[in-house]
Amino acid sequence: QVQLVESGGGLVQAGGSLTLSCAASGRTFSNYAMGWFRQAPGKEREFVSAIRRSGSRTYNSYYADFVKGRFTISRDDAKSTVYLQMNSLKPEDTAVYYCAAVTLFGSNWLGDYWGQGTQVTVSS
């Protein structure tokens, strides 16, 4: 089991920035690929970004097209925390953002463990 707790959501104006954090506890954090998803009102949950180990000290990052160039995912394994830096926010980025321990199946990232979510609201 992995327990995940997100923080850092809030209200921001369009063009602004927010950084989300997700603190993990339970099993060894560094063993997991981690990701962020979001769900806007009336819409299905969608993949935003993921990060997984590619070497002893290197990681690969993955992004949905609609956040490329604006969002950056990172992790600090010593702190068992994954981050999502969100810049140039748009009203359409408004959603509940979820952190997850993830697995890649084919071309789809699937969540194995989920946090409770944090609200991000971008005003125009």
C-alpha positions as semicolon CSV with decimal commas, in nm:
position;residue;x (nm);y (nm);z (nm)
1;Q;0,000;0,000;0,000
2;V;0,105;0,354;-0,074
3;Q;-0,065;0,652;0,087
4;L;-0,061;0,976;-0,110
5;V;-0,149;1,325;0,008
6;E;-0,164;1,618;-0,232
7;S;-0,126;1,984;-0,143
8;G;-0,070;2,317;-0,312
9;G;-0,395;2,367;-0,497
10;G;-0,580;2,695;-0,489
11;L;-0,717;2,987;-0,686
12;V;-0,494;3,163;-0,936
13;Q;-0,545;3,407;-1,220
14;A;-0,491;3,304;-1,579
15;G;-0,123;3,323;-1,665
16;G;-0,023;3,250;-1,308
17;S;0,161;2,957;-1,155
18;L;0,105;2,693;-0,890
19;T;0,312;2,404;-0,762
20;L;0,138;2,090;-0,645
21;S;0,307;1,850;-0,407
22;C;0,228;1,488;-0,331
23;A;0,377;1,327;-0,024
24;A;0,392;0,948;-0,018
25;S;0,417;0,703;0,266
26;G;0,413;0,328;0,285
27;R;0,620;0,123;0,048
28;T;0,948;0,238;-0,101
29;F;0,864;0,552;-0,296
30;S;1,158;0,528;-0,534
31;N;1,026;0,197;-0,671
32;Y;0,716;0,364;-0,814
33;A;0,650;0,561;-1,125
34;M;0,442;0,861;-1,019
35;G;0,188;1,062;-1,207
36;W;-0,067;1,339;-1,202
37;F;-0,419;1,324;-1,339
38;R;-0,700;1,577;-1,335
39;Q;-1,076;1,578;-1,353
40;A;-1,280;1,881;-1,449
41;P;-1,651;1,907;-1,365
42;G;-1,856;1,691;-1,596
43;K;-1,550;1,536;-1,757
44;E;-1,359;1,213;-1,720
45;R;-1,033;1,195;-1,534
46;E;-0,740;1,249;-1,770
47;F;-0,367;1,193;-1,761
48;V;-0,150;1,499;-1,712
49;S;0,206;1,387;-1,647
50;A;0,422;1,103;-1,518
51;I;0,780;1,044;-1,413
52;R;0,968;0,718;-1,379
53;R;1,321;0,602;-1,325
54;S;1,528;0,535;-1,636
55;G;1,866;0,476;-1,468
56;S;2,026;0,482;-1,128
57;R;1,989;0,860;-1,101
58;T;1,794;0,958;-1,407
59;Y;1,425;0,984;-1,481
60;N;1,201;1,012;-1,784
61;S;0,909;1,253;-1,783
62;Y;0,589;1,227;-1,983
63;Y;0,328;1,491;-2,053
64;A;-0,014;1,521;-2,209
65;D;-0,001;1,744;-2,515
66;F;-0,218;2,008;-2,354
67;V;0,040;2,077;-2,079
68;K;0,366;2,037;-2,268
69;G;0,585;2,341;-2,226
70;R;0,376;2,471;-1,934
71;F;0,391;2,200;-1,666
72;T;0,697;2,028;-1,520
73;I;0,693;1,712;-1,312
74;S;0,972;1,631;-1,071
75;R;1,036;1,410;-0,772
76;D;1,251;1,401;-0,462
77;D;1,291;1,041;-0,358
78;A;1,464;1,140;-0,033
79;K;1,146;1,324;0,064
80;S;0,909;1,071;-0,098
81;T;0,747;1,358;-0,280
82;V;0,647;1,430;-0,637
83;Y;0,578;1,780;-0,765
84;L;0,390;1,939;-1,050
85;Q;0,502;2,290;-1,139
86;M;0,225;2,455;-1,339
87;N;0,299;2,774;-1,532
88;S;0,096;2,983;-1,776
89;L;-0,223;2,846;-1,629
90;K;-0,543;2,871;-1,829
91;P;-0,906;2,861;-1,717
92;E;-0,937;2,522;-1,886
93;D;-0,678;2,388;-1,641
94;T;-0,940;2,419;-1,367
95;A;-0,989;2,073;-1,220
96;V;-0,926;1,849;-0,924
97;Y;-0,570;1,724;-0,957
98;Y;-0,484;1,376;-0,835
99;C;-0,150;1,224;-0,759
100;A;-0,106;0,853;-0,828
101;A;0,146;0,575;-0,825
102;V;0,121;0,462;-1,184
103;T;0,196;0,182;-1,427
104;L;0,234;0,214;-1,800
105;F;0,018;-0,031;-1,999
106;G;0,089;0,009;-2,366
107;S;0,050;0,382;-2,418
108;N;-0,176;0,441;-2,120
109;W;-0,077;0,539;-1,768
110;L;-0,298;0,372;-1,508
111;G;-0,318;0,461;-1,141
112;D;-0,248;0,193;-0,883
113;Y;-0,277;0,413;-0,574
114;W;-0,449;0,750;-0,557
115;G;-0,445;1,059;-0,344
116;Q;-0,758;1,242;-0,242
117;G;-0,711;1,526;-0,490
118;T;-0,650;1,898;-0,466
119;Q;-0,860;2,167;-0,634
120;V;-0,700;2,403;-0,883
121;T;-0,913;2,693;-1,003
122;V;-0,790;2,932;-1,270
123;S;-0,988;3,253;-1,310
124;S;-1,003;3,443;-1,636
